[in-house]
């Protein structure tokens, strides 16, 4: 998706969340963001409305990879 976005001169970040429904209701979601730092800076105010913790994991796809790892850890707990 990031490559397709770039080919159309668009910016792209992946920003999966942790925190479930209660986190969404309370505005305390945790965002695991993959993408360029400048692209994250552009969407940070929007993400900040939904969550207090925004972590830049790395390049595009890194946020999704971190979310998958988080899900695996929760599943084996």
N, C-alpha and C positions, 0 to 999 in steps of 0.2 A: 504494500500500500504506500509506503514511504517513497519508493522509487516511482510509482505511478504519479503520486502527488508532485514530486520534483519535476517529472517530465512535463507537467502542466503548470510549472512555476508556482506551485502551492507549497506551503509549509505543512509539516505533519509531525505530531507527537502521538505516542501511545501512552495512555494514562489510566491503566486499570486501578481499581480501588480495593482497599480492605476496610472493613467496618460494618458491613451488612446494612440491613434496613435501618436499624437504630442509629448507626453512624450517619446515614443520609438524613434522617429526621432531625438529628441534633447538630448537623453540620460539622461532624468530627471525623469524616472519612480520611483515610490515609491514601495518598496518591503515589504510585510508583511510576515515574515518568521516564520514557525513552525518547530521545530525540536531540536535536541541536539545542545547546543552551539558549541561543537567541530565540528559538521557537518556544521554548518553555517560558522564557521571560514574557513573551506575548500573551500566553494563556494563563499565566500564574494568577492574575486577578480573578479570572473566572473560576479557576479551581479553588482559589482561596475562599470563595463564597460557599463552597460545599465541604471543605475540609481544612483542618489546621496544619496538617503535616503533608508537605510536598517534597518528595525525595527524587532528585535527578539521578537515575541509575546509570545511564550511559547513552549509547547510540540508539537509534530506532530499533525497536524489538526488545530492548533490555527491560523495559517496564513490564511487558507481557511475560518475559522469562522470569522476572522476580515474582510476579503474581502466581505463576505456575508453581514455583518453588514454595511459596507461601501456602498454596492450596495443598500441596503434598505434605508439608509439615503439619498442617491442621488435620489432614486425613489420617495420619499415622498416630496422632496424639491420642 
